[in-house]
Amino acid sequence: MKGMSRENPLLLKSLNHISILCRSVEKSLDFYQNVLGFTPIKRPNSFDFDGAWLFGYGIGIHLLQSEDCDSMPKIRQINPKDNHISFQCESMGAVEKKLKEMEIEYLKSRVEEGGIYVDQLFFHDPNGSMIEICNCDNLPVVPLSVDTVRSCYRISCSVQQQKKQHASQAV
């Protein structure tokens, strides 16, 4: 793979969309609009199968009608370790209150890392696809790459040195 950047070998720009196979496009459309706040958008007329496109929060969701609903996986118990899509929110309390009002079954979880807490709510869409709502932005993103860690460390050191310089100048 000569000539490809190690950091971004395929020159990706962003997540465009996820596709979800549906038992009912109509029920799923209602859920993604009225529970998660996505907006329906125009879908190419050339498709010869039922579906809907939605957009929100910088990503698209493509709903695809299953050709054989009986062969779709059964909706299982809510399991945070299962495949899921995750959305960050402004207020976990407001999300939990709204889920209760809508009578949507959910599972609540909390993760702790170095004194930082991340709250999570997990629930299913009408197809059994798992959704997570969290305040995951509380947790810093710490690269594992040795080169990146070194450069982050250097930046951290230079910031600490600048703080020391400013503190000594203030005295």
C-alpha positions as CSV (number, residue, x, y, z in Angstrom):
1,M,0.0,0.0,0.0
2,K,2.6,2.5,-1.1
3,G,1.8,6.1,-1.2
4,M,-1.0,5.9,1.4
5,S,-0.9,8.0,4.5
6,R,-0.6,5.8,7.7
7,E,-3.0,8.2,9.6
8,N,-5.7,8.2,7.0
9,P,-5.0,5.5,4.4
10,L,-8.3,5.9,2.5
11,L,-8.4,9.7,2.8
12,L,-11.7,9.6,4.7
13,K,-13.5,12.8,5.5
14,S,-16.3,11.9,7.8
15,L,-19.1,9.4,8.6
16,N,-21.8,9.8,5.9
17,H,-24.6,7.5,6.9
18,I,-25.6,4.3,8.5
19,S,-28.1,1.9,7.0
20,I,-30.7,0.1,9.1
21,L,-32.7,-2.9,7.9
22,C,-36.3,-2.4,9.0
23,R,-39.3,-4.5,9.8
24,S,-41.4,-1.4,9.0
25,V,-40.0,1.7,7.4
26,E,-43.0,3.7,8.6
27,K,-42.6,2.8,12.3
28,S,-38.8,3.4,12.0
29,L,-39.3,6.7,10.3
30,D,-41.7,7.8,13.1
31,F,-39.1,6.7,15.7
32,Y,-36.1,8.4,14.2
33,Q,-38.1,11.6,13.6
34,N,-40.1,11.9,16.8
35,V,-37.7,10.2,19.3
36,L,-34.3,11.1,18.0
37,G,-35.1,14.3,16.1
38,F,-33.9,13.3,12.6
39,T,-35.3,15.1,9.5
40,P,-36.5,13.1,6.4
41,I,-34.6,14.1,3.3
42,K,-35.1,13.3,-0.4
43,R,-34.0,9.9,-1.5
44,P,-33.1,9.1,-5.2
45,N,-36.2,8.0,-7.2
46,S,-34.2,5.3,-9.0
47,F,-34.3,3.0,-6.0
48,D,-36.7,0.1,-6.7
49,F,-37.2,-0.8,-3.0
50,D,-39.0,0.8,0.0
51,G,-36.9,3.0,2.3
52,A,-36.4,6.4,3.7
53,W,-33.5,8.7,4.3
54,L,-33.0,11.0,7.3
55,F,-30.4,13.5,8.3
56,G,-29.4,15.1,11.6
57,Y,-26.4,15.8,13.8
58,G,-24.1,15.7,10.8
59,I,-25.0,12.1,9.8
60,G,-27.5,10.3,7.6
61,I,-29.6,7.3,8.5
62,H,-30.9,5.2,5.6
63,L,-33.9,3.0,6.5
64,L,-34.3,-0.1,4.2
65,Q,-37.4,-2.2,4.2
66,S,-36.5,-5.9,4.9
67,E,-37.6,-8.2,2.1
68,D,-38.1,-11.0,4.7
69,C,-39.1,-9.6,8.1
70,D,-39.3,-13.2,9.5
71,S,-35.6,-13.7,8.9
72,M,-34.6,-10.6,10.8
73,P,-33.0,-11.2,14.2
74,K,-35.4,-11.2,17.1
75,I,-35.4,-8.2,19.4
76,R,-33.3,-9.2,22.3
77,Q,-32.7,-7.9,25.8
78,I,-31.0,-4.5,26.0
79,N,-27.3,-5.2,26.2
80,P,-24.7,-2.3,26.2
81,K,-22.1,-4.7,24.8
82,D,-24.2,-5.3,21.6
83,N,-23.8,-3.4,18.3
84,H,-25.2,0.1,18.8
85,I,-25.1,3.7,17.5
86,S,-24.4,6.4,20.1
87,F,-25.4,10.0,20.3
88,Q,-24.1,12.6,22.7
89,C,-26.7,14.8,24.4
90,E,-26.9,18.1,26.3
91,S,-28.8,16.7,29.3
92,M,-29.0,13.1,30.5
93,G,-31.7,14.0,32.9
94,A,-33.9,15.5,30.1
95,V,-33.3,12.4,27.9
96,E,-34.3,10.0,30.7
97,K,-37.4,12.0,31.5
98,K,-38.4,12.0,27.9
99,L,-37.9,8.2,27.5
100,K,-40.1,7.7,30.6
101,E,-42.8,9.9,29.1
102,M,-42.6,8.0,25.8
103,E,-42.7,4.7,27.7
104,I,-39.5,3.5,26.0
105,E,-37.8,0.8,27.9
106,Y,-34.1,1.6,28.6
107,L,-31.1,0.5,30.6
108,K,-29.0,3.0,32.5
109,S,-25.3,2.6,32.9
110,R,-22.4,4.6,34.3
111,V,-18.7,4.4,33.4
112,E,-15.9,5.8,35.5
113,E,-12.4,6.5,34.4
114,G,-10.0,8.4,36.6
115,G,-12.7,10.3,38.4
116,I,-14.5,11.2,35.2
117,Y,-18.1,9.8,34.9
118,V,-20.0,9.0,31.7
119,D,-23.7,8.3,31.9
120,Q,-25.4,6.1,29.3
121,L,-28.9,5.2,28.4
122,F,-29.5,2.2,26.0
123,F,-32.7,1.4,24.2
124,H,-34.0,-0.2,21.0
125,D,-35.5,1.3,17.9
126,P,-38.5,-0.6,16.4
127,N,-36.2,-3.0,14.6
128,G,-34.1,-4.0,17.7
129,S,-31.2,-1.8,16.7
130,M,-29.6,-0.5,19.9
131,I,-29.3,3.2,20.5
132,E,-27.1,4.8,23.2
133,I,-27.5,8.3,24.5
134,C,-24.6,9.5,26.6
135,N,-22.5,12.4,27.8
136,C,-19.4,10.6,26.4
137,D,-17.8,14.0,25.6
138,N,-16.9,14.1,29.3
139,L,-14.2,11.5,28.6
140,P,-11.1,12.8,26.9
141,V,-9.9,11.2,23.7
142,V,-6.4,9.8,24.4
143,P,-4.6,8.4,21.4
144,L,-2.8,5.1,21.8
145,S,-0.2,5.7,19.1
146,V,3.3,6.0,20.5
147,D,4.1,8.9,18.1
148,T,0.9,10.7,18.9
149,V,1.3,10.2,22.7
150,R,4.8,11.6,22.5
151,S,3.6,14.7,20.6
152,C,0.7,15.1,23.1
153,Y,3.2,14.8,25.9
154,R,5.4,17.5,24.3
155,I,2.4,19.8,23.9
156,S,1.5,19.1,27.5
157,C,5.0,19.9,28.7
158,S,5.2,23.1,26.7
159,V,1.8,24.2,28.1
160,Q,3.0,23.4,31.6
161,Q,6.2,25.4,31.0
162,Q,4.2,28.4,29.7
163,K,2.0,28.3,32.9
164,K,5.2,28.2,35.0
165,Q,6.6,31.2,33.1
166,H,3.4,33.2,33.5
167,A,3.2,32.3,37.2
168,S,6.8,33.5,37.8
169,Q,6.2,36.7,35.8
170,A,3.2,37.5,37.9
171,V,5.2,37.3,41.1
